[in-house]
Each structure stands twice: as structure tokens, then as C-alpha cells.
Amino acid sequence: MSKTLRIGSGAAWWGDRVEPAALNAERGELDYLCFETMAEATVSAAQVRARRDPSFPGYDTYLDDRMRAVLPACMRNGTRIVSNQGWINPTAAAKRIVELLQEIGVTGVKVAAVGGSLITDRVLELTDTILENGQPTHTLKPTLISAEAYLGAEPIVEALKAGAQIVVTGRVADPSIFMAPMMYEFGWDPLDHARVGAGNGIGHLLECGAQVTGGYFSDPGFKDVPEPWNFAFPIAEVEANGDVVITKVSGSGGAVTLQTVKEQMLYEVHDPANYITPDVVVDFTTAKLEQVGPDRVRVTGLSGKPRTPTLKVSIGCTEGFIGEDMFFYAGPGALRRAQLAKKVLEERFKIVKLQAEDMRVDFLGINAIHGDATPADAPEPYEIAVRVAARTKTREEAAKVGREVDGMAVSGIAHTGKRVPHQERTREVIGVWSSLVPREQVPASIQYFES
């Protein structure tokens, strides 16, 4: 294939905005629109919700919003869609997309569901060691909720070869979602680590959406970008050799510059020479960047190394509950009143025998972010929010936090500002651990549906 392939981003995470995806679908002149909606904790959170709510379908809760926003333009423009919005039930997501296609009168469109990443029932047999602490994975058995391996691009490529115009997956590594169209369209060999490395590097530039077009970048007076309320998601113009121009829809907010691209290139990359994905080990150190026009950055020289024999597995486990609430002080003396309120709560928690594995009281505006590293002579703010949180083994213990904060309304310190507790003040904690599994032990599965 000699033409330039145009791939656009449709989402960078579950809660991302929908309008930029619609803009890319309508005006991006795309061959592919790709959605990344999963974070480390998404699968575990979905499993917890499924346990509590039998009606939860298991896929991205914004699937309808996103697909309704882009399907008409994508179908009209011949744009294929690749998405990991299937979460823990890609089959249900594919069936729902078929229904949405039928709603707008589009028939004959093939939708593929890529599964196989969920290995909850086998993870303790297939893995040995928890990467974070070196303990055996079987120690997680009493608290295990879910386990999902990070699949790569190959099953998506297989679905595209079979004629799927829309491919929805479960856990597939973020860059692989964007790289699969390149592998398919350009006929790259999955073991060609030079080209696949470049493709995954491009996928990494796209996977965080607006972060490469000026999102999570602005620092007024130091790093300014136009119209930060109107960011577009990025578009990659990819050539068969793995060279690329990163750009965006003209007239949209934000910017594509050497600086925005460099920041995203190194975002969440521990070792730029060895960025491990299921498909390849990407090497960013060989890349060359050039500003070739307004909002156009050319990236060449991305490379890669042979893929690893293992896949990463994300293992979700229950780790108790958190009870949390806040109250407020303002005006002169706000800090000293907050400090006394902290002492009151600490003593109250002793009286009610709060059984907490961890407990903290933070002053938002003083030390909530930097903690003990906060300078002792930090200027006193005019107003302070007091955040109280405790991690407990049971929901009943976690609920004590809110009950004691309620008491501050009439039994607390002068000028305590208390909000009415309409919101949920206890939540289950899901811990995420990692391990490795031989890649041959996690075969993908593909199902096909048609509108």
C-alpha cells in the first residue's frame, strides 16, 4: 500500500469527551477512528459492578454516547472503527453496536468482538510471581476479583482481514489498538520489530488523545496553547515505512508542536529505549522530530526490538473500604481551627474504636498533595478544606468516618462549614497487581456479527 493512512483518536480514557471524536469522524478524513477507554483499574471496577448489578452489560458505560456521535459520519465516510470499549464483555458491546447501526438504518456492516484476555479462572495456574512485591501470585487467591492479560494487535488484524468494519475488544494494550490498522493496511509482519516498533510508537503518541494536541500541557505564561476549551484529538498520517505526521483538524483548539509531541512521547515511559508492549519493545531514543507546518510534527526513526515471550496480566483484588468526607474553614484563623478539628477527630476515632489500617487528615490548600514535604513556612491560606479518609476492612468501619464528620456540624469548631452528605461516603477499594504469563497461554477469540 503506497497511500498515507489517516488514523484518528476517539478517546483516551473512559471519561473522555465525546465532541472531539465526533469532530474527527466528521472532518478528519479518516481511514480509521480508534477509541482507548480502559485504565488499569477499569476491568476490576467493571467486575465489581457486575457482581453488584446483574443488569450491567460489562462494556463502556459511554458506548452509546460515543457510537451515536461517530457512527453516521464513519459509515458515510468509509471510516473503520477499532475500540477497546468491550471491557469485560466485548461480545455484548459488539451486539449493542449492531443495534445502534440498525437504529440509523445502516445494514450489512460486519462487527467483530475480540475476546480471550479475561483469564480470571486460570491466572493463578499460569502465573508465578507478583511483580510489585515478589510474592507468589497464589497469595492473592482470597481477594481475587479479575485478571486480564494485555493482548496485542494481531487478533484485531485478523478481524480486519475478515472484513470487519468495526472491531471492539476487551483488554488490548493501548498502542496496539492504533497500530493494528497499520499492520493490516501495510502488510507488516508481526515479527518485523522495526516497523511494528514504529507503529507502536505512533500508537503511543495517539493513545492519550488530547495530550499530544495541547491537553495536560498548558501552564499559563510558560506553555500557552490557543483555546484550551476546544481541544481536538490527534490524527496520524502514517507512511508504510513507519514515518508519521501528527496533526489535528484545522480550526480546533490546542496545538501540535515539538514540545507537545515530546511530552507525550515520554509520558508513562519508564525507559525510552525499552517501552514494552505485547507486540514489540519500542525504542524512542532513535526518533527524530521536525515541525513541518502549523500543527504538523513529523516523526521519523522510531524503532523497536523483538517482543517478549510473556504478556502482562493485570490482577484486581479487593482490599477493603475507604471512608471519606470533607468540611471547611474560611477567613482569618482558618488553619488553627482546622488543626484543632483534626485533633478532635483523632480523639473521636479512638472513642468510637475505629479499626483502620490507614487514616489521614489532609488540609486542602496546605499539605494534601505534598504531605510531609510541605514547607513549614508555607503561607497560610484564607480558606481550607479538611479531608478525612480511612482505609478499613469492612464497610461498617469505613462508615464511621462520615458519622464523625457529621458530628462536627454542631459539636465541632467555630465556623465549621459542613456539606449535606447526599453523596456516597464509603467505597470499596480495588487493588491492582501485575504478573507475567506466557503469551501462548492466552489465545484470542473472535466473534462476528452483522447489522
Secondary structure, 3 states (H helix, E strand, C coil): CCCCEEEEEEECCCCCCCHHHHHHHHHCCCCEEEECCCCCCHHHHHHHHHHHCCCCCCCCCCHHHHHHHHHHHHHHHCCEEEECCCCCCHHHHHHHHHHHHHHCCCCCCEEEEEECCECCCCHHHHCCECCCCCCEHHHHHHHEEEEEECECCHHHHHHHHCCCCEEEECCECHHHHHHHHHHHHHCCCCCCHHHHHHHHHHHHHHHCHHHHCCCCCCECCCECCCCCCCECCCEEEECCCCCEEEECCCCCECCCCHHHHHHHHCCCCCCCCCEECCCCEEECCCCEEEEEECCEEEEECCEEECCCCEEEEEEEEEEEEEEEEEEEEECCCHHHHHHHHHHHHHHHHHHCCCCCCEEEEEEECCCCCCHHHCCCCCCCCCEEEEEEEEEECCHHHHHHHHHHHHHHHHHCCCCCEECCCCCCCEEEEEEEEEEEEEHHHCCCEEEEEEC
